[in-house]
Amino acid sequence: MTDTDTAAPSVRSWLGIPYAAAGRFRQPVLLPFIPDRPYDQKGSAPLQAGDTSWLEADNGFSEDCLNLNVWAPKDAGEESLPVIVYIFGGGFELGANTQTTSNASGLAATGRAIGVSLNYRLGPFGWLSLSQYGGVFADATNLGLKDIIAALQWVRENISRFGGDPQNVTVTGHSAGAYSTIGLLAAPAADGLYRRLAAFSGGASRIVPAWWAEELAIKFLTELGIAGDPERLLTLDAKLLADILIKVSPRDIGDRHGIDNTTIGIVDDHSQTGGVLADTPLRVLASGRHRDVDILFSTATNEADWWVINATEKFDPGSIDKLVDELVVKSRIPRSRARTIVAAYDVNGRTPVEVRGALFTDYFFTLPAVRAALAHAAAGGNAHLLTVGPVEGAPAVHGTEMYGIVGQPRPGSSDEQAERDTLVRDTLLDFAAGNHDRLWPSVTTEAISHGIGNPPYDPTAHAAEVLRTFSGIERT
């Protein structure tokens, strides 16, 4: 434990606490907290492919990565504080609890919450479905989600030691972390481990169908040359496995968010061996089984423009006709309807790549958030919708709110950026404390949405427009 957190000197930190242990492709086994260790260094980051220089992983990368960090106000009183558990994003392939945008000391520095950030297994180790092979792989489905559930069990058993209220836990995350946050609703093993959920840039969607999860496993094993002997996965080089999954799984955002999500992520494994989910998160929301859970859904006004700006050539469909083709093939939308949808975004002189960005922002992010919030409200639950707009120096693209979620100062931010980040942080803190009177009205039969920054439209009116544009179009 250390009192010298550079980002928040008024905070005590416990870094790299092991919360569970897991063999390769095995489910996690909870570990006890050992209080007399120093916990003054970050733990290992999850082993992953690609460039890892941005992850601030001081103690390297490992399959043995199931650790978490805890931050508490140094001068906390005797009253237990709300707990905010942060799940990082990165497409289920990248990320760690070591990076600045996973450092929840900024939440604890307010004196209003205990901050926790956790690691979970990535890539093949956390999200490759192998349970269909049985034997040593019998539990190998949604292992990354099982890791997250184990971390929440650890929090339930131990967070009171740090001044946190185990009965008042809010789970939050960005992107893949948000999908995992909402995925907890469909996992009975997570019941009772959280009171509130806050999903930023990811909702009750992007679920991988079971048929594709098996096909991807076959592609993976075939590329490795071990299709007839899957148990060799237990001894092959770990970095090789991470690299090969990147090679055989689709890279484009359209594949990752199509109606048949053909990459990795939370698998709809309810009918599979060792399944974690009872159903899809959206159907669970609509059932009312979790009407007692408060949920915040947040999206940015130009989510997919991150790819328009940073991956222009790869993201460009080439033509409007090819974008129509994509909706037909990847989302099974009848061509006449696909043309109508594309036409709604082919306005104001947008280029094809800009049309794809605007359409995908709403189809992949706005629509799932709005539908999930309405489903939860209709079932008797409390749902809030937040729309994050651009500010000076920061377009409202995917990831724009990451510093704000954990309360960290953004390097080189404008005054408007700093103000918006503070609003995101304080909204999360008010939500976690149950201070709904300090928020905007909840969703009713209308998708009431609150905007921060400078949204280019009225958020509530835009939500209604998106619902009309995609009326009757399936979105999972």
Secondary structure as UniProt FT lines:
FT   TURN            6..7
FT   TURN            9..10
FT   STRAND          11..18
FT   STRAND          20..21
FT   TURN            24..25
FT   STRAND          29..30
FT   TURN            35..36
FT   STRAND          45..46
FT   HELIX           53..55
FT   TURN            58..59
FT   STRAND          61..62
FT   STRAND          67..73
FT   TURN            74..75
FT   STRAND          81..87
FT   TURN            91..93
FT   TURN            97..98
FT   HELIX           100..102
FT   HELIX           105..108
FT   TURN            109..111
FT   STRAND          114..118
FT   HELIX           123..127
FT   HELIX           131..133
FT   HELIX           135..137
FT   TURN            138..139
FT   HELIX           143..158
FT   HELIX           159..162
FT   STRAND          164..174
FT   HELIX           176..183
FT   HELIX           184..186
FT   HELIX           188..190
FT   TURN            191..192
FT   STRAND          196..200
FT   HELIX           210..224
FT   TURN            227..228
FT   HELIX           230..234
FT   HELIX           238..248
FT   HELIX           253..257
FT   TURN            270..271
FT   TURN            273..274
FT   HELIX           281..287
FT   TURN            288..292
FT   STRAND          294..300
FT   TURN            301..304
FT   HELIX           305..310
FT   HELIX           312..315
FT   HELIX           320..331
FT   HELIX           335..345
FT   TURN            348..349
FT   HELIX           352..360
FT   HELIX           361..366
FT   HELIX           367..378
FT   TURN            379..380
FT   STRAND          383..388
FT   TURN            392..393
FT   TURN            398..401
FT   HELIX           402..406
FT   TURN            411..412
FT   HELIX           415..433
FT   HELIX           436..438
FT   STRAND          449..452
FT   HELIX           459..469
FT   TURN            470..472
//
